[in-house]
């Protein structure tokens, strides 16, 4: 479990270089374009920090490969969940997305459905379930809308009936969608939004990825003429579901629920 002193960790984009006039180039940020924050005492998997770090690296790698013409956070929930699942494999975890699961609310019969993401360290009987939501949001009321996505994800993951999940978590991929006038001052906007999320009691952890190549591409031919999503915050919250015993988990998997 994650414990100890809460701190922000960050990783600079590989494209960042020293600059002589930082204020003259809006793509050269002083604040971290990639990073993470985990609330002290939060009941989260120990693997989360390294998963966050590799996820940010893969987001940046994709944006560099497309020269900023495309980004994972321009797409849908499935694309973003898929990249997080890939990051899990990269750091030695095992993962599945869109896997069959039994769902149903309290007092209701279970129905066959699918769950968004499952991650385990080595033992498939002790994996964690994740349900995710994605939306590109404007800075106006960003926090409340992002937390709304997280609330919906947590509600979904609580619907999982299968007992073999160790813990259950909601995920929210909240893209930051800026107007043409906001893009040159994106660093200030992102820093303010990050400040609203980090340290709040509304989520257990936050990671962020704002690749330089995407903003650079939008400014390459002068002031941007279109709105654009320049990066994404990844919010995590425990749904605080009861942990299954190993015997229950084994019985459920053998019954064909996986």
N, C-alpha and C positions, 0 to 999 in steps of 0.2 A: 504494500500500500504506500502511497505517497505521503510523506510526513516531513517534519523538520521545518526549517525556515523557508517561508514563501519567498520566491525570488523570480525575477524576469530573466529569461535567457534569450539570447538572440544570435542570429547568424547573418552576416552580411552577404549580400548577393555577390557572386563571383565577378559580376560585371562592374562592381563599384571600384573606382580608382581615386587616388588623391587628387584634389582640385585646388587651384589657386584662388578662385573666386566662387565660393559655395553659393552665394546668394544669386549669382548670375545664371545658374543652371538649375531649374526646378527638379531635375531628375536625380540630383546628387543630394541625398537625404543625410541629415545628421542623426536622426532617430533610426532605429532598426527596422528594416523592411521585412524581416523574418524574425519571429520570436514566439515565446510562449509564457504563460503565467498559470500557475496552479495554486489554488487556494489552500492555505495551510490547514492541515487536518482533514482535507477532503478524502472521502472514501473512494479512491480511484486506483486502477491497476498500476503496478510499479513500472510497467512497460510504456506508460503514456508519454513521458518526456522524450524517449528515443523515437517513438512513433511520430510524435509531432515534428521532431527535427527532420526525419527522413521525408515526411509528407511535404514540408516546405521545400526541401531540396528537389523533390520530383516536380512540384508546381513550377519552380524556377527553371528546371531543366526543359520542361515542355515549352515554356514561353520563350526560352532561348532557341530551341529547335525550330520554332515557328517564326522567329525574329519579331515577336510581339504581335503577329497577325492573328493569333488565336491564343486562348487561355482556357484552362479547365473550368475556371469559375465563370466563363461565358455560357456554359452549357447547363445541363439539368442535374437533378439530384443524383441520378445513377452515375453520371460521369464523375462527379466529385467523390461519391462513395467508392467507386472503382479505383480511383487514385489512392485513396486512403487504405484500401485493401492491399494494393500493390506495395505501399509503404510498409505495411505489416510484414509481408514476406521478405522485404529487403532487410529488415532488422531481426530476422530469425524467428518471427512469429508464424502461426498458421492462421489462415483466414478464408472465409467464404462470403460471398455476397449473393443476395436474392435467393436464399435457400428456403426450402419448404418448412413451414411452421404452423402450429395450431394456434389460433387466435380466438379471443372472445372476452367480453367484459364480465364483471362480477355477476354471478347468477345466470349467465347465459351459456348455452351450449357452445362448444368450440367448433370452429370451422377451419377448413384447410385454407392456408394463405401463404404468404412469403414474408420473411423478415429481411431487413436491409443488409445487415452486416454482422458477422460473428468472428471473433478474434480469440485465440488461445495461445498460450506460451508453448507448451509441449503436450499437455493432456487434453484431448478433445472433450473429455467429460467435465472439464473445468474451464470452459470458454465463456466469454462475455458477449451479450447480445446488444446490438445498437440499432436504433431506428433513427432515420435522418430526415431533415427537411432542408430545402434550398430555396433561396430567393435573393435576387439582387435588389438592394434597398438604397434609397436616397438617404443622405445624412439627416434629413429632417425626421425626428422621432425614430432614429435608427435603433437606439437601445430597446425601446418598447417593442418595436416590430421584430427585432432579432430575438428577444426573449419570448415573444409570442410564437416564433418558429420553434424555439427550444421547448416551450410548454407542450406544443402539439406533438413533438417527437417523443417526449417523455410519456405523454398519454398513450401514444401508439405502442411503445415498448412495454408498457404495463399490460397491454392486451395479450401478450404472448403467454400461452398456456403451458408450453413445454417446461418441464422442471429441470432440465439438464443445463440451463444457463446459470453460470456462477453469479454474475451481476448483470444488471441491465442499465443502459445509458441512453439518453437522448443526445442527438447531435444536431447542430444547426450550422449550415454553411451560409453565412450572411455576406453576400457580395456588396462592395461599396460602389454604388453607381453615381457618378459625378456628372454635372453639367459641363459644357465646354468652358465656362468661366471658372469652374472650380478645379479643373484638371491641373493647371499650372501651380496651384497652391495645395496640391493633394497632400503633401506631407503634414501641413498644419491640420487639415481636416481629419486625416487618419489618426494623428496623435490625439486629437480631442475625442474621437470615437473610442479609441483604445482606452483612454482614461476613464470613460464612462463604464466600460466593461470590466476592466481589471480592478480587482479589489471589491467588486460588488458581491452581494450575497445571492445574486440571481443566477449564477452559474458556478460550477466547480473548477473549470479550467477554460482557458482561451489560448488559441494559437492564431497566428496571422501570417499572411503571405502577400506581399505587394511587389512583384517582380519589377525591377527597373526597366526591363525591356519593353513592358507593356506601356508604361507612361512615356517612355522615350519614343516609341513608335507613334503614339497619338500626337506628339509634338513635333515630329520630324519635318513636317511640311508647313510649319507655322502654327498659329493658334488652332486648336481643334474645332471642327464644325459640328461634331456629333457628341452626344452623351456617350459615356463609356464606363464599364466596370473595371476599375484599376487593380482590384485585389479582393481578398476575402478574409473574413474572420471565421474561425472554426470554434464553436462554443460546445462545451460538454457539461452534462449534469447527470448525476446518478439518479435513477428512478427509485432507488432504495427498495428493491424487491427482495423478498426472502431468498436466502441461498438454499439450494437443494442439497440433499445428502447425496453422497456418491452412489448409494444403492438406488435411489430414485432416478438419478441421472442415467445410470446404466440400463435400468428397466425401460426408460423412455426411449433411449437411442435404439435399443434392441427391438422395440416395438415398431420401429419404422417411422418415427417422427422426424428424424434427421433426413 
